């Protein structure tokens, strides 16, 4: 567990700058399909630097950002310092340290694949108010919808340390069904990022499975990344496309 918690510690700056946010349709889904109002209390589990927390704060919600990594928590506290209703909270998915039946919405964005599912479900249900919602959210990068994205995926596979083991796409419908236990709802929205080379490199470096800049393997990664950027960039920009998927259920 400690290794999982600490693996992003040297990625925080790139994570803050280069990870994708979430399209506005996500918050609208919460409002229209899950009856989210500004009075509801949200616990964002594995909240990291606060990217997934911010939309709820902007909606007026009180949000507990539950994050075990101290560097990530500090980054979120700085990023979200303008919001007095943000509560930075040291905890894990399996032990949030939140009170029983205190939360209206439990969310986890880009994080569920790090959790132990059975203990996490028990903990989420413990802190959730009756009639509350659990929602799992991912920005899932499209792998083969453009020539660039195909070559980009090949580059990650070539240079990553444990990409196949830790990638969140390993969470399939069966695992989601086991977690929710009965039926759940799903929604998908389009999302994208536009990068210059510095941004694309920062996006790569924000991933815990990629060589860091002080890694001896980094120069080869940088060379290959620059080659595919040069090949596919238009007006010195490249697009990365995502499907933003939300899986949710009322309890």
N, C-alpha and C positions, 0 to 999 in steps of 0.2 A: 504493500500500500504506500509506504513512504516513497518508494521509487516513482510510483505513478504520480503522487502529489508533486514531487519535486522536478519532474522531467520538463516542465515548462519554465522553470525559474530563470534560465538564461535566454528565454524567448519573449520576454514580456514587452520590450520596446517594439519589436516587430509585430507582435500580436496586436498591440494597441493601434498601430498605424495601418496595418495591411490586411487584417482579417475582414471579411465582408460583414456588413451589418445585415439588417432584416428589412424586407420591403414593407411598405405601409399596410399592405393587405393583411399582414399577420395580425396586427393590432385590431384591424377591422373584423377579422374572423373571431377574435376573442370577444369583441363587443357584440357581434351579431349572432354568433352561434353558441357562445358560452356565457352570455349575459354579464360580461365584464363592465363594471362601473368604477368610477374613480374612488369609491369608498372601499372597494375590495382590497384585501391584503394579499400580497404575492410573495412567495418564497422562490427565488431563482437559485437553483441548486447547481453547484459547479459554475458559479457566475463569472469566474475569471476576471477579466479587466472591465466588465460591465457593459459590453456591447449589447447583450440580450436584456439587460436590466433597464437600460435607458428608455426604451419606448414606453414601458409601464410607468416609470417616473414622470415622463412627459405627459402621460394620461392622468396624472394626479394620484396614482396609487402609492401607498406605502409598500416598499419592497425590501425584503431581507435578502441581501446578496450573500449566499452561503458558499464560502470558498476556503478550502484548506491550505492553499498555497499563499504564504505571507506576501511574496512579491506581487502576485496577482491581486491580492486584496488591497495592497497599498496603491497599485495602479488604478484600481477601480475607485478607491476613495478620492484620488486626485481627479480622475476623469468625471466623476459624478458629484464633485464637491458643491455644485450649485443647487443640488436637490436636498432640501432638509428632511425629506421623507425617505431617504436612503439609509438603510441599516446594514452596515458592513458586519458580517458575522462569520466567525471561525467555526467551521463544521464540515462534515462530510455528508454524502448522500445517505450513508448507513447510520450516521449519528449526527443529525443536524444541530442538536442542542436547542431546538425550538420547543415551545410548549405544546401540549396536547391540544388538538382541535382549535388551533389558533390561526390557520391559514385558509384562505378562500381558493387560491390558485397555486399549485406547485408546478413549476416549470423547470425544464432542464434543456439547455440549448448547446449543441456540440459537445455534450458531456456524458450522456447516458452510457455510452460504450465503455466508459471507465468504471462504472458502478457494478457492484455485486447485486444482481437483479432481485433476488428474493428478500434480502435484508433491506434493500432500497424500497421495495414496494411496501413492506411492513412499516418502515419509517415514514414514508410519504402518507400512508393511510393514518398513521398515528397523529401527525400534525395537521391533517386536513379536516376542515369542518364538514359536517354532513351536508351533502349536496355540492361540495366543492369539486374542482376539476384538477386532473393531472394532465399535463401537456408536455410532450417531448418534441423538440424542434431541431432540425438539422438544415444547414446549407450544404447540399450535396453537389459537388462539382460535376458537371457533365464531362464524361470521359471521351466521347468519340463523335460529338456533333460537329466539330470542325477539325481540319487537318492539324491546326496548332494544338488543340486539346488532346488529340491522339498522341502527338509527339511529346507533349508535356507529361502525359501519363506515363509514357515509356521512360522519360527522363527520371521521374520520381521512382519508378520501379528499379531503375538501374542504380541510382545513387542512395536510396534510402536504407536505413539500418533495419527497421522492423515494420516497414510499411504494411505488409500484408497482414501482420498480426494485429495491429492496433487501429487500422482504418475503420471508421464508423460504419461503412457500408457492410461490415460483418453483421450488423444488427438486421436480421431479416424478419419477414412477417411471422414466422413461427416464434421467434424470440419475443417479438412485440406482443403476440397473443398470449404467450406464457406470462409476460409481465402484467398486462392488463387483466388477464384471466378470463374475461369475457369480451364481447365485441367492443370495438373502439372506432372512432371516426378519423378520417384523414383528409387533409387538404394540401394542395401543392400550388406554389406561386413561382413565377419567374424572377430571377435575380441575376445581377451581373456586376463585375468590376472592370474598370478600364485602367491599365497600368502603363507607365513608361518602364524602362528596364530596371531602374532602381526599385520601383514599386513591385514589379514581378519578383525580383530577387528577395525583397523583404517578405513578400507573401510566402515564398519557398522557405525562408529562414524562420518563419513563425511556426512551422510544423516541427514537432518534437522528434520526428523520425528522420529529419534531414541533417546532414553535417553542418555544424555551426561554423562561423567564419574562422575560428581558431583551430578547426579540425584539419589535419593533413589532407583529408579527402575533399576539402572545399574547393580548391582551385580547379579540379577536374569538373566538379559540378558547375561552377561559375562559367567555365568555358563552354560546356554543352548548353547551358541555359542561354548564354548570349547568342550562340549559334541559332537556336530555334527562334529566339526573339527577332534576330536580324532577318531570318527567313520569312517570318509571317507578319511582322509589325507593319501597320499602315499609318503613315504620318507619325512614326515613332511611338505608336500606341498599340496595345494588344488587349483583347477582350477575353475575360474568363467568365463563362456562363455557369449558373447554378440552378438547381431546383430546390426551393425552400419547402421542405416537407414538415408538416405538423401532424402529430398523432395525439389524440386527446380523448378523454373519457370523463364523465361525471360519476361521482361516487355518493 
